[in-house]
Amino acid sequence: MSSIEELMKAAIPRDLLDRAIFRSIPPQPSPPWEVEKRIRERLERGPRVNLDRIFAGGPACPHYVHPVTLYILSRGEFLTAYTPYQPEINQGALQALYEYQSLVAELLGVDVVNAGMYDGASSLAEASLMAVRVKGSKAVLIPSNLYPSYRRVLATYLRGPEVTLVEYSIDERGAPDLGDLEDKGRKIKPSAVILELPTSEGVLHDRLREGIELAHSLGSLAISIVEPTLMALVKPPGELGSDVVVAEGQPLGLPMHGGGNRLGILGIKMDRALLRQLPGRLVGATLDVDGRRSYALILQTREQHIRREKATSNITTNTALNAIAAAVHLSLLGGRGLRYIASLIYERSRLGLEHLRRGGVALKYPNSRHYKNIVYALPPSSDARAIYARVLKEGFVPFSLFSRTERLAQSCFTEVHSPDTIEQFARTLSRAIGEEQ
Amino acid sequence: MRYRQADWDEPLIFELPLRERTGFAPLGEVEVQLVERVLRELGELARESLELPSLSELEVVRHFTRLSQQSFGVDTGTTPLGSCTMKYNPRLAWKMLLSEELAELHQSMLELESSQGVLELLYELQTWFSELTGLPVCSLHPPAGASGELAGVLMIKAYQRDKGRAHKDEILIPDSAHGSNPASAAMGGFRVVRIPTGRDGLVDLEALRFSATERTAGMMLTNPNTLGLFEERVTEICDIVHGVGGLMYYDGANLNGIMGWARPADMGFDIAHLNVHKTFSAPHGSGGPGAGVLCCTEELAEYLPGYVIAQVGGRYVLRRPSRSVGDMTSSLFNLPALIYAYIFILGHGLRGLREAAANSVASTNYFIKLIEGVDGIDLPMAPSKPRMHEVVLSAKKLAEETGVTANDVAKFLLDQGLHAPITYFPLIIEEALMIEFTETEPLEIVELYAKAIKDAIKLARENPAHLKNAPSSTSRRRLDLVRANHPLTLSPSYRVEKRGVR
């Protein structure tokens, strides 16, 4: 150690070396069993709720993660590899990412999907920046009921170029108010119109096609935010002419991990201007010198390591491993399997809505068709945290807060929830709301 | 070393034989009827078909196992990419992440502060990161280093505005900086002013004094820099930038070489990001996800992104800074990567962290000793000075004399079962080979790597064609990158390939 100490002393100026007094980092190493014990103690302190009793909604919800996905992700060749800048030795990761891009392009009905952004919200933000670069107008039109967290991320990213966000309203059935969209659009001439299916509040409406057409008539790009599993059942926005499609990829085989790391899906139709402005990494097919099919990172001159301040984005580390997870998940399910899972989610959402209504929960859109997420109001005088805690004590994770100020809560219903559990949950929740009132 | 990578003619998943099945859920008549009923109900909205492959569980496992065999990570062999800090990723973290308590933890449990144990763990981490940077407040929110950079740049912007200095619209960045720095500054709405590197490999102070003006909002700097040199005059650099009212941003990508020995705050930095997937052992996952941590001075604390965990009356709570630049992701924290960091720090203790930093520096300098004097490869910029976590070599002489480039050397290394270094970065070094072993590589591997580079140089003089044709032990030989990028042959998805829409 002493010669190494000398080395550090030679390299670091004296007045900067060892200035700190460390008080909280344990001075000595701990053996793995003690580290594990320490983590377990912390994990076990929290209430432990089974997956099928978690109903809290939002962009990330409880879904079944197949052990095959976890197994593939545990392969060190994928898990511990760097970005495949050396394609000859990383064909496997490149092919898996190309498969991810291709599978998701098929699902969304678009031509190109990049190799992953951080999450759905950052995908939306980067898509909006891309639209501003392509169209030039410093305004973006968004639905008034966009997830508050998405809106916050969007606002952060738009601080740099100082782009204004303008809202269009949602009608009493939870669908986009196209009249208002048009009025606002004519006034501000936005670079992009953001549309959703389902909406952040979970409403499955039939106005996406018209919304996209309206966006185009305004001279704007249409950016659609979708829930990826639903795309197995409905005509995807790419097929309806949406220029850009973004989604949260967590429903495609990612554990929740407390919010965790996610997968931002970002797809575009084949358009030179959009492709040049696409943020993030992209894998393409080519041939090697023997004429064998191969894969490599393409159009890298868009990226920060080459283009620096002129890059389309600063994104470097992305979510490649989660994109591979999504490829495994989609491959396992296949088209038929995914349509079945999506149908289950559709059915369970209907059941959820019915039981919540029966329990007297103040549904925001009691008569609208929902997919996965359902929003309801908690009584104005109640304490949301107290209700949450009360239901948690009964063994359910009940909701996310959609809006703190309006006391809107959000629950979701997926393939992991059995009809009986849904009924029991709705009963428990309405009782807790009643008792807190 | 003999090496042969697996070489499967594994078809694209779309080209595998379709079997009307799913590897996930059994589909009988009842299930099929449900799908048909839902599609009927959707009416106009319904999608006619979904053409995704349908395979059995075994076929999926086999396909992706074969693909993994055609990939290469730290678990496979040394991956000494400079500035990437490709160290071993402790398996204990993987084990913990599979536990239901973490895998099935919904975000609301943290948002509504029910999972006190997890919040406690994160609070401890915050404290440790704070101690390692010397900056009192940290946010674990940014999902990656570059995301932390953007947040940091926006913090600078907001701070300067609040001080009535909105005219400050420039960020100073050395020409040796990581590309994400200028990209983040530009995304934050700033003009980037490039500061040249002097002949000693350090920031040119004269140029900095000239560029630091009334318009300077801040400066982004990594220390040790990308050449592996400690910026000895960093205190002076900070003084110059502070002198014109600018803030100093620390890019933590290169912290590994000084962890536990020197701290950004003591150098004069106001904001710092850490790359959890580099210094703190979270895996790179073939490109991500990683995690960033952003730390800052008390004065800037209210501008931090996302949430800061605070302890109030024995409970851990999430606090949103009052002047926050906003959220970078709709998630709260990248919990998996942070679990790695927690395990890494506890497993090392302060003593181990310091040893890790010192060993990474020792590896670099041992490697330099081993290749010293080799004809064709130079150590540009201050060759007699010790390097820290990484070293940048130049194969310029070799290229001039033999036509064998840094890229050719890189491809030759792949053939030995050694991952190539970062090549052609930093941009200020011609024919650059940027190498960082980290503390987890045994010294025998460092020796092996040095020998392989020497072999490459010898071969370059004897038989350059051999290097020009490398690699041949990998699952594919050199790729046609012109074809990959040409508008007429560009294939970014199976859909585009199949339909030829370009």
Interface residues (C-beta under 8 A of the other chain):
Chain A: M1 I4 E5 L7 M8 A10 A11 I12 P13 D15 L16 L17 D18 R19 A20 F22 R23 S24 I25 P26 P27 Q28 P29 S30 P32 E34 V35 E36 R38 I39 E41 R42 L43 E44 R45 G46 P47 R48 V49 N50 L51 I54 A56 G58 P59 A60 P62 V65 H66 V68 L70 Y71 I72 S74 R75 G76 E77 F78 L79 T80 A81 Y82 T83 P84 Y85 Q86 P87 E88 I89 N90 Q91 G92 A93 Q95 A96 L97 Y98 E99 Q101 S102 L103 A105 E106 L107 D111 V112 V113 A115 G116 Y118 D119 G120 A121 S122 L129 Y147 S149 Y150 R152 V153 A155 T156 Y157 R159 G160 P161 E162 L204 D206 M231 A232 L233 V234 K235 P236 E248 P255 M256 H257 G258 G259 G260 N261 R262 M270 R272 L275 R281 L282 V283 G284 A285 T286 L287 D288 V289 D290 R292 R293 S294 A296 I298 L299 E303 Q304 H305 I306 R307 R308 E309 K310 A311 S313 N314 I315 T316 T317 N318 T319 A320 L321 N322 I324 A327 V328 L330 S331 L332 L333 G334 G335 R336 G337 L338 R339 Y340 I341 A342 S343 L344 Y346 E347 A384 R385 Y388 A389 L392 V397 F399 S400 L401
Chain B: Q5 E10 L12 I13 F14 E20 R21 T22 G23 F24 A25 L27 E31 V32 L34 V35 R37 V38 L39 L42 E44 L45 A46 R47 S49 L50 E51 L52 P53 S54 L55 E57 V60 V61 H63 F64 T65 R66 L67 S68 Q69 Q70 S71 F72 G73 V74 D75 T76 T79 L81 C84 M86 Y88 N89 L92 W94 K95 M96 L97 L98 S99 E100 E101 L102 A103 E104 L105 H106 Q107 S108 M109 L110 E111 L112 S114 S115 Q116 G117 V118 E120 L121 E124 T127 W128 E131 L132 G134 P143 A144 G145 A146 S147 E149 L150 A151 V153 L154 K157 H178 G179 S180 P182 A183 S184 A185 A186 M187 G188 G189 F190 V192 F230 E232 V234 T235 I258 G260 W261 A262 R263 D266 M267 N275 H277 P283 H284 G285 S286 G287 G288 P289 G290 A291 P305 V325 G326 D327 M328 T329 S330 S331 L332 F333 N334 L335 P336 A337 I339 Y342 I343 I345 L346 G347 H348 G349 L350 R351 G352 L353 E355 A357 A358 N359 V361 A362 N365 K385 P386 R387 M388 A410 K411 L414 H419 A420 I422 F425 P471 T474 S475 R476 R477 R478 L479 D480 L481 R483 A484 N485 P487 T489 L490 S491 P492 S493 Y494 R495 V496 E497 V501 R502
